[in-house]
Amino acid sequence: GENVEQHPSTLSVQEGDSAVIKCTYSDSASNYFPWYKQELGKRPQLIIDIRSNVGEKKDQRIAVTLNKTAKHFSLHITETQPEDSAVYFCAASSSGSNDYKLSFGAGTTVTVRA
Amino acid sequence: NAGVTQTPKFQVLKTGQSMTLQCAQDMNHNSMYWYRQDPGMGLRLIYYSASEGTTDKGEVPNGYNVSRLNKREFSLRLESAAPSQTSVYFCASSERGPAGGYTFGSGTRLTVV
């Protein structure tokens, strides 16, 4: 099955700086890569996703890049704010007709220092 | 629009007791999932149901059973709870498979003593 590794496990940044989280995956058939944000005590929520036919996707201060050859993808948060403090999870799936499940990374705890 | 509703929110069990976690979605989604979340281990899939009438094992199915009661409801049962099953359990649903993202429930914090 798919194995997703995520680094770093914790990340502390100064408010206004950028944060980058990196993930690698093992299954070359994977073609769907979402990112979830989980605030303390809350449920995970989808913040951005990318499919394998796209190399980069942006939504305001967040962006995701994908390198299918190297089997890695990254989340970039620019101009970080205190409300960006949360646990972030990457995930991967083949999203094919026979694979309905996401495999998640272990998570990155991001702390934005005021 | 409630989305995904899980009950209960908190539960304490004694070792060997049984219980069922309930999950219901009102988005007419086809696929439903049960994950457990442990510190430093992310979200691990227990069981999933790609569509009504089907269920499949995930990464960590031992000690659990599931029932896809109808299109809306997907329950998780612990027949004989063990301390290793202390965790936060999340139910999720999606329209069909993972593409487009999951909608998660608010979670059940289960402690087995």
gemmi code that builds the backbone of each chain (N, CA, C; Angstrom):
import gemmi

chains = {
    "A": [
        ("GLY", (0.806, -1.201, 0.000), (0.000, 0.000, 0.000), (0.839, 1.251, 0.000)),
        ("GLU", (0.170, 2.374, -0.077), (0.851, 3.662, -0.124), (1.472, 3.997, 1.231)),
        ("ASN", (2.688, 4.570, 1.195), (3.373, 5.026, 2.394), (3.738, 6.492, 2.209)),
        ("VAL", (3.251, 7.334, 3.092), (3.503, 8.772, 2.994), (4.359, 9.215, 4.181)),
        ("GLU", (5.469, 9.840, 3.880), (6.344, 10.368, 4.927), (6.324, 11.888, 4.891)),
        ("GLN", (6.312, 12.495, 6.068), (6.139, 13.943, 6.172), (7.219, 14.522, 7.075)),
        ("HIS", (7.795, 15.671, 6.641), (8.844, 16.326, 7.414), (8.705, 17.846, 7.296)),
        ("PRO", (9.042, 18.604, 8.341), (9.454, 18.110, 9.657), (8.240, 17.736, 10.513)),
        ("SER", (8.457, 17.196, 11.674), (7.343, 16.862, 12.550), (6.881, 18.100, 13.328)),
        ("THR", (7.795, 19.034, 13.576), (7.432, 20.303, 14.202), (8.148, 21.425, 13.469)),
        ("LEU", (7.512, 22.590, 13.442), (8.059, 23.738, 12.728), (7.625, 25.006, 13.459)),
        ("SER", (8.603, 25.800, 13.855), (8.325, 27.067, 14.521), (8.825, 28.196, 13.637)),
        ("VAL", (7.944, 29.147, 13.319), (8.324, 30.259, 12.441), (7.890, 31.575, 13.066)),
        ("GLN", (8.606, 32.623, 12.702), (8.250, 33.968, 13.135), (7.095, 34.460, 12.277)),
        ("GLU", (6.166, 35.144, 12.899), (5.050, 35.710, 12.150), (5.573, 36.525, 10.969)),
        ("GLY", (4.980, 36.277, 9.807), (5.402, 36.982, 8.604), (6.368, 36.186, 7.748)),
        ("ASP", (7.048, 35.209, 8.358), (7.958, 34.359, 7.588), (7.165, 33.273, 6.860)),
        ("SER", (7.890, 32.507, 6.034), (7.271, 31.409, 5.283), (7.487, 30.077, 6.003)),
        ("ALA", (6.582, 29.149, 5.756), (6.702, 27.786, 6.289), (6.593, 26.804, 5.129)),
        ("VAL", (7.432, 25.776, 5.170), (7.417, 24.760, 4.117), (7.377, 23.376, 4.759)),
        ("ILE", (6.453, 22.561, 4.307), (6.320, 21.187, 4.783), (6.460, 20.273, 3.571)),
        ("LYS", (7.246, 19.201, 3.736), (7.529, 18.314, 2.611), (7.027, 16.903, 2.872)),
        ("CYS", (6.527, 16.273, 1.818), (6.049, 14.902, 1.906), (6.559, 14.088, 0.731)),
        ("THR", (6.820, 12.826, 0.985), (7.156, 11.891, -0.079), (6.153, 10.745, -0.038)),
        ("TYR", (5.951, 10.118, -1.193), (5.032, 8.991, -1.273), (5.691, 7.853, -2.023)),
        ("SER", (5.156, 6.655, -1.855), (5.827, 5.477, -2.393), (5.165, 4.913, -3.652)),
        ("ASP", (3.862, 5.086, -3.797), (3.127, 4.457, -4.898), (3.101, 5.380, -6.117)),
        ("SER", (3.776, 4.985, -7.168), (3.845, 5.814, -8.362), (2.482, 5.993, -9.024)),
        ("ALA", (1.490, 5.165, -8.653), (0.149, 5.296, -9.225), (-0.655, 6.399, -8.536)),
        ("SER", (-0.170, 6.928, -7.430), (-0.907, 7.983, -6.721), (-1.028, 9.217, -7.594)),
        ("ASN", (-2.207, 9.819, -7.598), (-2.427, 10.971, -8.471), (-3.265, 12.064, -7.826)),
        ("TYR", (-3.522, 11.950, -6.537), (-4.306, 12.954, -5.834), (-3.653, 13.227, -4.489)),
        ("PHE", (-3.368, 14.522, -4.199), (-2.553, 14.877, -3.033), (-3.202, 16.063, -2.300)),
        ("PRO", (-3.979, 15.781, -1.273), (-4.602, 16.848, -0.495), (-3.790, 17.196, 0.746)),
        ("TRP", (-4.051, 18.379, 1.262), (-3.467, 18.832, 2.532), (-4.611, 19.214, 3.471)),
        ("TYR", (-4.457, 18.783, 4.735), (-5.464, 19.076, 5.737), (-4.834, 19.871, 6.875)),
        ("LYS", (-5.644, 20.748, 7.446), (-5.232, 21.541, 8.610), (-6.117, 21.154, 9.784)),
        ("GLN", (-5.488, 20.882, 10.925), (-6.249, 20.518, 12.105), (-5.871, 21.436, 13.260)),
        ("GLU", (-6.770, 22.294, 13.644), (-6.556, 23.145, 14.806), (-6.791, 22.326, 16.074)),
        ("LEU", (-6.240, 22.797, 17.167), (-6.278, 22.055, 18.415), (-7.708, 21.698, 18.815)),
        ("GLY", (-7.947, 20.403, 18.987), (-9.260, 19.935, 19.420), (-10.335, 19.929, 18.351)),
        ("LYS", (-9.923, 20.225, 17.110), (-10.915, 20.297, 16.030), (-10.722, 19.155, 15.027)),
        ("ARG", (-11.587, 19.099, 14.068), (-11.494, 18.079, 13.026), (-10.550, 18.545, 11.917)),
        ("PRO", (-9.923, 17.625, 11.194), (-9.105, 18.028, 10.039), (-9.995, 18.630, 8.956)),
        ("GLN", (-9.470, 19.654, 8.301), (-10.215, 20.294, 7.215), (-9.312, 20.455, 6.008)),
        ("LEU", (-9.862, 20.169, 4.848), (-9.117, 20.288, 3.599), (-8.796, 21.754, 3.319)),
        ("ILE", (-7.517, 22.052, 3.040), (-7.149, 23.431, 2.725), (-6.732, 23.606, 1.269)),
        ("ILE", (-6.176, 22.581, 0.670), (-5.774, 22.656, -0.725), (-5.472, 21.252, -1.212)),
        ("ASP", (-5.634, 21.012, -2.486), (-5.278, 19.716, -3.052), (-4.717, 19.908, -4.452)),
        ("ILE", (-4.020, 18.898, -4.925), (-3.422, 18.970, -6.249), (-3.504, 17.595, -6.895)),
        ("ARG", (-3.674, 17.590, -8.183), (-3.713, 16.337, -8.923), (-2.453, 16.211, -9.761)),
        ("SER", (-2.179, 15.010, -10.227), (-0.871, 14.736, -10.824), (-0.662, 15.405, -12.168)),
        ("ASN", (-1.715, 15.933, -12.770), (-1.527, 16.610, -14.052), (-1.187, 18.090, -13.881)),
        ("VAL", (-0.975, 18.502, -12.618), (-0.658, 19.897, -12.308), (0.606, 19.926, -11.462)),
        ("GLY", (1.521, 20.866, -11.737), (2.757, 20.934, -10.979), (2.684, 21.857, -9.772)),
        ("GLU", (1.793, 22.842, -9.819), (1.695, 23.801, -8.728), (0.275, 24.350, -8.675)),
        ("LYS", (-0.159, 24.654, -7.461), (-1.476, 25.250, -7.277), (-1.401, 26.239, -6.127)),
        ("LYS", (-2.027, 27.412, -6.300), (-1.984, 28.441, -5.258), (-3.387, 28.842, -4.852)),
        ("ASP", (-3.509, 29.199, -3.572), (-4.758, 29.746, -3.064), (-4.383, 30.755, -1.990)),
        ("GLN", (-4.364, 32.009, -2.378), (-3.995, 33.113, -1.493), (-2.602, 32.870, -0.924)),
        ("ARG", (-2.453, 32.660, 0.386), (-1.119, 32.530, 0.989), (-0.590, 31.097, 0.988)),
        ("ILE", (-1.337, 30.158, 0.526), (-0.855, 28.776, 0.514), (-0.676, 28.289, -0.922)),
        ("ALA", (0.309, 27.422, -1.089), (0.589, 26.843, -2.394), (1.095, 25.419, -2.186)),
        ("VAL", (0.839, 24.591, -3.161), (1.350, 23.226, -3.135), (2.078, 22.958, -4.439)),
        ("THR", (3.223, 22.295, -4.336), (3.983, 21.901, -5.517), (4.100, 20.390, -5.539)),
        ("LEU", (4.191, 19.824, -6.730), (4.258, 18.382, -6.903), (5.358, 18.039, -7.889)),
        ("ASN", (6.191, 17.085, -7.519), (7.219, 16.550, -8.401), (6.968, 15.049, -8.518)),
        ("LYS", (6.294, 14.641, -9.606), (5.920, 13.237, -9.753), (7.134, 12.339, -9.992)),
        ("THR", (8.135, 12.874, -10.649), (9.323, 12.063, -10.928), (10.000, 11.657, -9.630)),
        ("ALA", (10.127, 12.628, -8.725), (10.779, 12.376, -7.447), (9.803, 11.850, -6.398)),
        ("LYS", (8.525, 11.837, -6.709), (7.472, 11.397, -5.783), (7.496, 12.193, -4.488)),
        ("HIS", (7.508, 13.515, -4.643), (7.356, 14.341, -3.449), (6.524, 15.577, -3.757)),
        ("PHE", (5.888, 16.091, -2.714), (5.062, 17.278, -2.828), (5.211, 18.105, -1.560)),
        ("SER", (4.984, 19.393, -1.682), (5.260, 20.315, -0.577), (4.136, 21.333, -0.413)),
        ("LEU", (3.972, 21.775, 0.816), (3.028, 22.851, 1.152), (3.841, 24.076, 1.541)),
        ("HIS", (3.490, 25.222, 0.966), (4.168, 26.476, 1.259), (3.137, 27.456, 1.813)),
        ("ILE", (3.435, 28.017, 2.966), (2.587, 29.047, 3.541), (3.420, 30.319, 3.630)),
        ("THR", (2.973, 31.362, 2.973), (3.707, 32.622, 3.002), (3.045, 33.590, 3.992)),
        ("GLU", (3.830, 34.576, 4.427), (3.328, 35.626, 5.340), (2.520, 35.009, 6.484)),
        ("THR", (3.145, 34.099, 7.199), (2.423, 33.353, 8.234), (1.813, 34.268, 9.293)),
        ("GLN", (0.669, 33.816, 9.786), (-0.082, 34.557, 10.807), (-0.364, 33.631, 11.981)),
        ("PRO", (-0.660, 34.158, 13.157), (-0.928, 33.293, 14.315), (-2.003, 32.250, 14.051)),
        ("GLU", (-2.986, 32.573, 13.244), (-4.064, 31.605, 12.966), (-3.612, 30.452, 12.071)),
        ("ASP", (-2.380, 30.516, 11.561), (-1.830, 29.393, 10.806), (-1.286, 28.306, 11.731)),
        ("SER", (-1.186, 28.597, 13.020), (-0.713, 27.599, 13.985), (-1.711, 26.440, 14.039)),
        ("ALA", (-1.220, 25.235, 13.746), (-2.087, 24.056, 13.656), (-1.215, 22.856, 13.312)),
        ("VAL", (-1.849, 21.690, 13.231), (-1.184, 20.500, 12.689), (-1.611, 20.350, 11.235)),
        ("TYR", (-0.645, 20.143, 10.375), (-0.910, 19.988, 8.944), (-0.585, 18.551, 8.523)),
        ("PHE", (-1.493, 17.955, 7.764), (-1.309, 16.591, 7.274), (-1.303, 16.590, 5.745)),
        ("CYS", (-0.338, 15.889, 5.174), (-0.395, 15.616, 3.748), (-1.003, 14.229, 3.557)),
        ("ALA", (-1.470, 13.952, 2.368), (-2.066, 12.647, 2.076), (-1.918, 12.348, 0.593)),
        ("ALA", (-2.091, 11.079, 0.254), (-1.966, 10.659, -1.138), (-2.944, 9.531, -1.414)),
        ("SER", (-3.371, 9.489, -2.672), (-4.281, 8.428, -3.095), (-4.159, 8.241, -4.595)),
        ("SER", (-4.447, 7.036, -5.052), (-4.461, 6.823, -6.492), (-5.771, 7.266, -7.103)),
        ("SER", (-6.789, 7.475, -6.260), (-8.052, 8.042, -6.730), (-8.606, 7.316, -7.954)),
        ("GLY", (-8.242, 6.075, -8.086), (-8.744, 5.312, -9.213), (-10.030, 4.599, -8.839)),
        ("SER", (-10.565, 3.853, -9.765), (-11.855, 3.227, -9.522), (-11.768, 2.157, -8.437)),
        ("ASN", (-10.570, 1.627, -8.186), (-10.439, 0.569, -7.193), (-9.749, 1.017, -5.913)),
        ("ASP", (-9.466, 2.288, -5.795), (-8.778, 2.757, -4.597), (-9.514, 3.964, -4.055)),
        ("TYR", (-10.179, 3.788, -2.944), (-11.015, 4.852, -2.426), (-10.440, 5.507, -1.188)),
        ("LYS", (-9.215, 5.189, -0.823), (-8.741, 5.633, 0.472), (-7.505, 6.518, 0.364)),
        ("LEU", (-7.432, 7.434, 1.345), (-6.281, 8.312, 1.496), (-5.311, 7.724, 2.506)),
        ("SER", (-4.018, 7.854, 2.220), (-2.982, 7.530, 3.198), (-2.379, 8.843, 3.666)),
        ("PHE", (-2.308, 9.020, 4.973), (-1.876, 10.290, 5.550), (-0.438, 10.224, 6.053)),
        ("GLY", (0.245, 11.363, 6.003), (1.514, 11.516, 6.702), (1.256, 11.662, 8.189)),
        ("ALA", (2.351, 11.675, 8.971), (2.241, 11.703, 10.430), (1.901, 13.080, 10.983)),
        ("GLY", (1.987, 14.110, 10.145), (1.603, 15.446, 10.591), (2.772, 16.336, 10.944)),
        ("THR", (2.579, 17.634, 10.763), (3.566, 18.652, 11.144), (2.867, 19.672, 12.025)),
        ("THR", (3.397, 19.866, 13.229), (2.844, 20.881, 14.131), (3.542, 22.199, 13.848)),
        ("VAL", (2.775, 23.158, 13.337), (3.315, 24.468, 13.005), (2.939, 25.461, 14.095)),
        ("THR", (3.937, 26.159, 14.601), (3.717, 27.206, 15.597), (4.218, 28.513, 15.019)),
        ("VAL", (3.345, 29.513, 14.969), (3.728, 30.826, 14.468), (3.932, 31.742, 15.676)),
        ("ARG", (5.152, 32.231, 15.841), (5.518, 33.081, 16.976), (5.213, 34.534, 16.652)),
        ("ALA", (4.526, 35.186, 17.571), (4.166, 36.597, 17.357), (5.370, 37.508, 17.547)),
    ],
    "B": [
        ("ASN", (-27.245, 22.450, 7.754), (-26.522, 21.358, 7.108), (-25.470, 20.844, 8.068)),
        ("ALA", (-25.678, 19.647, 8.651), (-24.809, 19.171, 9.719), (-23.502, 18.589, 9.182)),
        ("GLY", (-23.475, 18.042, 7.950), (-22.256, 17.437, 7.432), (-22.124, 16.022, 7.945)),
        ("VAL", (-21.074, 15.770, 8.742), (-20.812, 14.458, 9.320), (-20.972, 14.558, 10.833)),
        ("THR", (-21.849, 13.741, 11.386), (-22.145, 13.765, 12.813), (-21.680, 12.478, 13.463)),
        ("GLN", (-20.872, 12.606, 14.498), (-20.377, 11.449, 15.235), (-20.904, 11.485, 16.661)),
        ("THR", (-21.238, 10.320, 17.162), (-21.597, 10.195, 18.569), (-21.009, 8.918, 19.148)),
        ("PRO", (-20.598, 8.904, 20.427), (-20.540, 10.063, 21.314), (-19.286, 10.891, 21.058)),
        ("LYS", (-19.127, 12.004, 21.754), (-17.918, 12.826, 21.638), (-16.819, 12.329, 22.569)),
        ("PHE", (-17.206, 11.804, 23.696), (-16.257, 11.274, 24.675), (-16.799, 9.960, 25.224)),
        ("GLN", (-15.884, 9.037, 25.536), (-16.303, 7.768, 26.123), (-15.139, 7.164, 26.887)),
        ("VAL", (-15.450, 6.648, 28.076), (-14.479, 5.882, 28.850), (-15.012, 4.462, 28.980)),
        ("LEU", (-14.194, 3.496, 28.610), (-14.571, 2.087, 28.691), (-13.603, 1.347, 29.599)),
        ("LYS", (-14.097, 0.275, 30.180), (-13.193, -0.629, 30.890), (-12.731, -1.704, 29.910)),
        ("THR", (-11.546, -2.213, 30.132), (-11.026, -3.282, 29.276), (-12.037, -4.418, 29.202)),
        ("GLY", (-12.299, -4.855, 27.956), (-13.234, -5.951, 27.742), (-14.651, -5.513, 27.411)),
        ("GLN", (-14.996, -4.259, 27.692), (-16.328, -3.777, 27.355), (-16.442, -3.565, 25.850)),
        ("SER", (-17.675, -3.514, 25.394), (-17.922, -3.272, 23.967), (-18.678, -1.958, 23.803)),
        ("MET", (-18.551, -1.389, 22.613), (-19.306, -0.186, 22.297), (-19.330, 0.040, 20.789)),
        ("THR", (-20.282, 0.838, 20.367), (-20.412, 1.184, 18.959), (-20.336, 2.690, 18.801)),
        ("LEU", (-19.467, 3.140, 17.907), (-19.387, 4.549, 17.544), (-20.273, 4.763, 16.318)),
        ("GLN", (-21.093, 5.798, 16.407), (-22.043, 6.063, 15.339), (-21.554, 7.218, 14.458)),
        ("CYS", (-21.854, 7.130, 13.184), (-21.505, 8.178, 12.238), (-22.616, 8.308, 11.204)),
        ("ALA", (-23.026, 9.515, 10.935), (-24.046, 9.764, 9.915), (-23.685, 11.014, 9.121)),
        ("GLN", (-23.928, 10.957, 7.800), (-23.665, 12.123, 6.955), (-24.932, 12.455, 6.168)),
        ("ASP", (-25.111, 13.750, 5.931), (-26.314, 14.192, 5.231), (-25.980, 14.853, 3.898)),
        ("MET", (-24.846, 14.498, 3.305), (-24.398, 15.112, 2.058), (-24.593, 14.195, 0.857)),
        ("ASN", (-25.275, 13.087, 1.064), (-25.508, 12.113, -0.006), (-24.197, 11.551, -0.576)),
        ("HIS", (-23.184, 11.462, 0.312), (-21.904, 10.919, -0.114), (-21.968, 9.399, -0.241)),
        ("ASN", (-21.169, 8.882, -1.179), (-21.138, 7.436, -1.386), (-20.144, 6.725, -0.468)),
        ("SER", (-18.991, 7.375, -0.216), (-17.897, 6.718, 0.500), (-17.800, 7.225, 1.937)),
        ("MET", (-17.536, 6.292, 2.848), (-17.377, 6.652, 4.259), (-16.197, 5.903, 4.843)),
        ("TYR", (-15.594, 6.488, 5.892), (-14.320, 5.999, 6.415), (-14.281, 6.133, 7.942)),
        ("TRP", (-13.511, 5.249, 8.560), (-13.176, 5.394, 9.972), (-11.650, 5.426, 10.108)),
        ("TYR", (-11.164, 6.493, 10.757), (-9.741, 6.645, 11.044), (-9.544, 6.750, 12.553)),
        ("ARG", (-8.365, 6.378, 12.996), (-7.971, 6.677, 14.358), (-6.746, 7.586, 14.319)),
        ("GLN", (-6.666, 8.478, 15.293), (-5.565, 9.434, 15.356), (-4.842, 9.286, 16.681)),
        ("ASP", (-3.568, 8.960, 16.591), (-2.705, 8.828, 17.757), (-1.540, 9.792, 17.616)),
        ("PRO", (-1.029, 10.300, 18.743), (0.070, 11.282, 18.678), (1.258, 10.773, 17.880)),
        ("GLY", (1.730, 11.583, 16.940), (2.908, 11.240, 16.154), (2.679, 10.207, 15.073)),
        ("MET", (1.431, 9.754, 14.904), (1.176, 8.694, 13.926), (0.174, 9.103, 12.860)),
        ("GLY", (-0.254, 10.328, 12.876), (-1.189, 10.784, 11.856), (-2.535, 10.103, 11.967)),
        ("LEU", (-3.185, 9.977, 10.843), (-4.502, 9.358, 10.756), (-4.339, 8.009, 10.078)),
        ("ARG", (-4.759, 6.962, 10.750), (-4.630, 5.616, 10.200), (-6.014, 5.047, 9.928)),
        ("LEU", (-6.171, 4.486, 8.746), (-7.464, 3.985, 8.303), (-7.786, 2.653, 8.956)),
        ("ILE", (-8.972, 2.572, 9.545), (-9.405, 1.335, 10.191), (-10.220, 0.502, 9.203)),
        ("TYR", (-11.319, 1.052, 8.730), (-12.184, 0.434, 7.735), (-12.757, 1.538, 6.860)),
        ("TYR", (-13.186, 1.143, 5.668), (-13.882, 2.080, 4.825), (-14.978, 1.383, 4.046)),
        ("SER", (-15.879, 2.214, 3.528), (-16.979, 1.710, 2.715), (-17.020, 2.554, 1.452)),
        ("ALA", (-16.603, 1.977, 0.356), (-16.538, 2.732, -0.902), (-17.935, 3.144, -1.359)),
        ("SER", (-18.907, 2.295, -1.110), (-20.288, 2.603, -1.472), (-21.201, 1.765, -0.591)),
        ("GLU", (-22.466, 2.113, -0.595), (-23.432, 1.391, 0.224), (-23.385, -0.089, -0.132)),
        ("GLY", (-23.314, -0.932, 0.900), (-23.303, -2.371, 0.673), (-21.928, -2.984, 0.644)),
        ("THR", (-20.873, -2.150, 0.691), (-19.508, -2.690, 0.675), (-18.712, -2.131, 1.840)),
        ("THR", (-17.842, -2.963, 2.414), (-16.893, -2.521, 3.426), (-15.566, -3.228, 3.186)),
        ("ASP", (-14.476, -2.532, 3.526), (-13.147, -3.112, 3.336), (-12.241, -2.717, 4.478)),
        ("LYS", (-11.265, -3.580, 4.751), (-10.295, -3.295, 5.797), (-9.315, -2.219, 5.343)),
        ("GLY", (-8.896, -1.447, 6.332), (-7.853, -0.470, 6.094), (-6.538, -0.947, 6.658)),
        ("GLU", (-5.768, -0.023, 7.173), (-4.425, -0.304, 7.658), (-4.424, -1.005, 9.016)),
        ("VAL", (-5.379, -0.667, 9.913), (-5.374, -1.182, 11.276), (-6.746, -1.720, 11.681)),
        ("PRO", (-7.246, -2.794, 11.041), (-8.614, -3.254, 11.306), (-8.789, -4.166, 12.524)),
        ("ASN", (-7.688, -4.699, 13.054), (-7.819, -5.701, 14.121), (-8.481, -5.127, 15.362)),
        ("GLY", (-9.494, -5.858, 15.862), (-10.208, -5.442, 17.066), (-11.444, -4.610, 16.778)),
        ("TYR", (-11.722, -4.374, 15.488), (-12.856, -3.534, 15.093), (-13.735, -4.265, 14.080)),
        ("ASN", (-15.008, -3.883, 14.060), (-15.926, -4.285, 13.004), (-16.737, -3.067, 12.586)),
        ("VAL", (-17.260, -3.110, 11.375), (-18.050, -1.981, 10.890), (-19.332, -2.486, 10.246)),
        ("SER", (-20.272, -1.555, 10.146), (-21.528, -1.826, 9.446), (-21.921, -0.581, 8.662)),
        ("ARG", (-22.136, -0.768, 7.359), (-22.698, 0.336, 6.550), (-24.203, 0.093, 6.546)),
        ("LEU", (-24.874, 0.756, 7.461), (-26.283, 0.490, 7.714), (-27.155, 0.925, 6.537)),
        ("ASN", (-26.812, 2.002, 5.916), (-27.485, 2.550, 4.741), (-26.531, 3.588, 4.151)),
        ("LYS", (-26.981, 4.355, 3.202), (-26.072, 5.301, 2.564), (-25.593, 6.364, 3.546)),
        ("ARG", (-26.381, 6.708, 4.525), (-26.057, 7.790, 5.454), (-25.179, 7.352, 6.614)),
        ("GLU", (-25.313, 6.106, 7.060), (-24.744, 5.713, 8.346), (-23.678, 4.619, 8.236)),
        ("PHE", (-22.610, 4.822, 9.024), (-21.485, 3.881, 9.012), (-20.992, 3.781, 10.445)),
        ("SER", (-21.185, 2.625, 11.085), (-20.841, 2.488, 12.491), (-19.576, 1.659, 12.681)),
        ("LEU", (-18.895, 1.923, 13.785), (-17.659, 1.210, 14.147), (-17.869, 0.553, 15.498)),
        ("ARG", (-17.616, -0.741, 15.576), (-17.842, -1.467, 16.815), (-16.536, -2.026, 17.373)),
        ("LEU", (-16.365, -1.828, 18.668), (-15.279, -2.461, 19.416), (-15.912, -3.568, 20.240)),
        ("GLU", (-15.594, -4.801, 19.942), (-16.239, -5.934, 20.614), (-15.693, -6.148, 22.017)),
        ("SER", (-14.396, -5.998, 22.189), (-13.762, -6.205, 23.488), (-12.618, -5.194, 23.597)),
        ("ALA", (-12.934, -4.043, 24.182), (-11.994, -2.924, 24.162), (-10.694, -3.244, 24.902)),
        ("ALA", (-9.601, -2.734, 24.353), (-8.268, -2.900, 24.946), (-7.634, -1.521, 25.124)),
        ("PRO", (-6.732, -1.357, 26.093), (-6.076, -0.050, 26.280), (-5.410, 0.483, 25.012)),
        ("SER", (-4.952, -0.418, 24.130), (-4.316, 0.023, 22.879), (-5.297, 0.707, 21.932)),
        ("GLN", (-6.576, 0.605, 22.222), (-7.583, 1.254, 21.391), (-7.948, 2.649, 21.913)),
        ("THR", (-7.267, 3.080, 22.950), (-7.406, 4.463, 23.404), (-6.904, 5.373, 22.295)),
        ("SER", (-7.771, 6.264, 21.811), (-7.434, 7.067, 20.654), (-8.545, 8.079, 20.401)),
        ("VAL", (-8.320, 8.925, 19.418), (-9.393, 9.777, 18.899), (-9.827, 9.177, 17.568)),
        ("TYR", (-11.114, 8.936, 17.431), (-11.656, 8.296, 16.237), (-12.408, 9.327, 15.392)),
        ("PHE", (-12.080, 9.346, 14.118), (-12.743, 10.248, 13.180), (-13.457, 9.449, 12.105)),
        ("CYS", (-14.682, 9.822, 11.873), (-15.425, 9.340, 10.723), (-15.306, 10.394, 9.627)),
        ("ALA", (-15.304, 9.974, 8.389), (-15.240, 10.913, 7.272), (-16.083, 10.378, 6.118)),
        ("SER", (-16.463, 11.280, 5.241), (-17.199, 10.860, 4.052), (-16.696, 11.638, 2.849)),
        ("SER", (-16.940, 11.086, 1.672), (-16.602, 11.778, 0.434), (-17.606, 11.360, -0.631)),
        ("GLU", (-17.694, 12.190, -1.659), (-18.706, 11.937, -2.681), (-18.478, 10.568, -3.324)),
        ("ARG", (-17.244, 10.351, -3.753), (-16.885, 9.037, -4.299), (-15.364, 8.952, -4.290)),
        ("GLY", (-14.825, 8.202, -3.345), (-13.382, 8.123, -3.236), (-12.813, 9.392, -2.642)),
        ("PRO", (-11.501, 9.497, -2.596), (-10.871, 10.615, -1.904), (-10.814, 11.910, -2.697)),
        ("ALA", (-10.937, 11.853, -4.012), (-10.801, 13.066, -4.815), (-11.874, 14.070, -4.445)),
        ("GLY", (-11.452, 15.309, -4.207), (-12.377, 16.326, -3.743), (-12.328, 16.464, -2.241)),
        ("GLY", (-11.650, 15.532, -1.604), (-11.422, 15.662, -0.173), (-12.480, 15.006, 0.677)),
        ("TYR", (-12.087, 14.676, 1.886), (-13.007, 14.139, 2.867), (-13.643, 15.268, 3.658)),
        ("THR", (-14.840, 15.005, 4.167), (-15.431, 15.823, 5.222), (-15.386, 14.983, 6.484)),
        ("PHE", (-14.738, 15.518, 7.504), (-14.577, 14.776, 8.754), (-15.662, 15.133, 9.761)),
        ("GLY", (-15.986, 14.167, 10.611), (-16.794, 14.447, 11.783), (-15.942, 15.100, 12.854)),
        ("SER", (-16.546, 15.426, 13.975), (-15.847, 16.158, 15.036), (-15.013, 15.259, 15.932)),
        ("GLY", (-15.117, 13.956, 15.759), (-14.268, 13.033, 16.498), (-14.888, 12.491, 17.767)),
        ("THR", (-14.412, 11.306, 18.158), (-14.782, 10.677, 19.432), (-13.494, 10.380, 20.180)),
        ("ARG", (-13.381, 10.938, 21.372), (-12.201, 10.650, 22.194), (-12.529, 9.478, 23.095)),
        ("LEU", (-11.870, 8.352, 22.841), (-12.130, 7.115, 23.574), (-10.945, 6.774, 24.469)),
        ("THR", (-11.250, 6.513, 25.726), (-10.236, 6.062, 26.677), (-10.638, 4.698, 27.197)),
        ("VAL", (-9.701, 3.739, 27.106), (-9.949, 2.392, 27.629), (-9.031, 2.183, 28.825)),
        ("VAL", (-9.638, 1.918, 29.973), (-8.852, 1.787, 31.211), (-8.830, 0.339, 31.686)),
    ],
}
model = gemmi.Model(1)
for chain_id, residues in chains.items():
    chain = gemmi.Chain(chain_id)
    for i, (resn, *xyz) in enumerate(residues, 1):
        res = gemmi.Residue()
        res.name, res.seqid = resn, gemmi.SeqId(i, " ")
        for name, pos in zip(("N", "CA", "C"), xyz):
            atom = gemmi.Atom()
            atom.name, atom.element = name, gemmi.Element(name[0])
            atom.pos, atom.b_iso = gemmi.Position(*pos), 0.0
            res.add_atom(atom)
        chain.add_residue(res)
    model.add_chain(chain)
structure = gemmi.Structure()
structure.add_model(model)
structure.setup_entities()
